[in-house]
Amino acid sequence: MASVPSVSYSITVRLEVPAGGRAVSQITHVVEHSGGIVSALDVTTAGHETLRIDVTIATRDTEHAEAIVQAVEAVEDVKIHKVSDRTFLMHLGGKIEMRSKVPLRTRDELSMAYTPGVARVSLAIARNPEDVRRLTIKRNSVAVVTDGSAVLGLGNIGPEAALPVMEGKAALFKRFAEIDAWPICLDTQDTDEIVRTVQIIAPGFGGINLEDISAPRCFEVEARLRELLDIPVFHDDQHGTAICVTAALTNALRVVGKDIGSVRIAMAGAGAAGTAILRLLLHAGVRNVTVCDFRGAVHRGRDDLDESLRWIAENTNADNYAGDLRGAVKDADVFIGVSAPGILTGDDIATMNQDAIVFALANPEPEVSPGDAREHATVVATGRSDYPNQINNVLAFPGVFRGLLDAQSRTVNSDMLLAAAKALAAVVTDEELGPNYIVPSVFHADVTQAVAAAVREAAGGRSRTEV
């Protein structure tokens, strides 16, 4: 549940009131008294006796919206005609579409775009397959692939329910990077079938964005596809998050005047995002980090280590600490959480070192209350839009793929990811930098261009350092 009224739970109520009197002011009062916010009030039809009005209201959640509607309906002489959920209205018929880039107004134009003229282009590609990037949509197309097994914070909801999210991701690709992205929702959660399906549809795309595939299968899916395909494969839940966290940490350390190679970091979460963040931070120069999962610190003496946890144990926690998260946080300079809500308190943050940095990224409820964390930490970031310093993957993936596609890269590696993180951090100038501004807005005009340019340059370097 949202703690404050949010546009994502906004409704528009169409109602009829007497043309004279105080009905409109009474409605506004009732909404505000019920905890809602009137964001718009439009008279759609005016008559001598009655007015028809559309009132747009921000609410906290579905139940809150229903309660407000009932309160408005109870106002004397108010008649409700219709209640519309604005978020559902936005999704009616889907959020994306395909449009032709060329005119098809005459027989000549049709004969060049399709038969018989298109046959010449197909034969040219058959003779020289590399021309497919120059002569087709492949050069600017990304497949957004999911099996619906780990969608947002909703869990395993399946491919149909995942489609609105993948549509949204495709819309973001277009809005921020002018990339044509296509939602591919697979009705299987079998690793072999996912890999094979993506392999055989890959010729039509210049990159693969894996999305919302549960761990640990996501690791294997990505690794196998990278071996099979000659286009970059990027799991945004892993690497997009890692880029944004690394950029945010770079700037947070600038705020507190600490060095990335000397800080002590405690992490909560050893899944897809946590592991990717860890790998990129180590590549960026982090030396002292302890990772915890729901069983406590990951260390070399645990008897439940799978392949991923074993890698973490071998590359972190030099002291082989075997305690819980609270113990790991004590005397740490940085806490990074990509795990579960409410697992720490403000008192836990108080045990951290001076000028502590807290990234509590569990969504929608963070690992520790941001308000409580701010009492003891200098810099606090979350994954939420209603607090400063939102860590949002849209800061990374559009620019990353723009750079990869422009470079016609056949892979993506740690050097490219780190270049993206450094470029994203550098968008925030010294004059802008502060405890409440360590990452730029997702609408900052320079973000996509800066990240794309850095990735494009790194891709041209042909580094072999694999993620």
Secondary structure, 3 states (H helix, E strand, C coil): CCCCCEEEEEEEEEEEEECCCCHHHHHHHHHHHCCCEEEEEEEEEECCCEEEEEEEEEECCHHHHHHHHHHHHCCCCCEEEEEEEHHHHHHCCCCCCCCCCCCCCCHHHHHHHCCCHHHHHHHHHHHCHHHHHHHCHHHHEEEEEECCCCECCCECCHHHHHHHHHHHHHHHHHHHHCCEEEEEECCCCCHHHHHHHHHHHHHHCCEEEECCCCCCHHHHHHHHHHHHCCCCEEEHHHHHHHHHHHHHHHHHHHHHCCCCCCCEEEEECCCHHHHHHHHHHHHHCCCEEEEEECCEECCCCCCCCCHHHHHHHHHCCCCCCCCCHHHHHCCCCEEEECCCCCCCCHHHHHCCCCCEEEEECCCCCCCCCHHHHHCCEEEEEECCCCCCCECCHHHCHHHHHHHHHHCCCCCCCHHHHHHHHHHHHHCCCCCCCECCECCCCCCCCCHHHHHHHHHHHHHHCCCCCCC
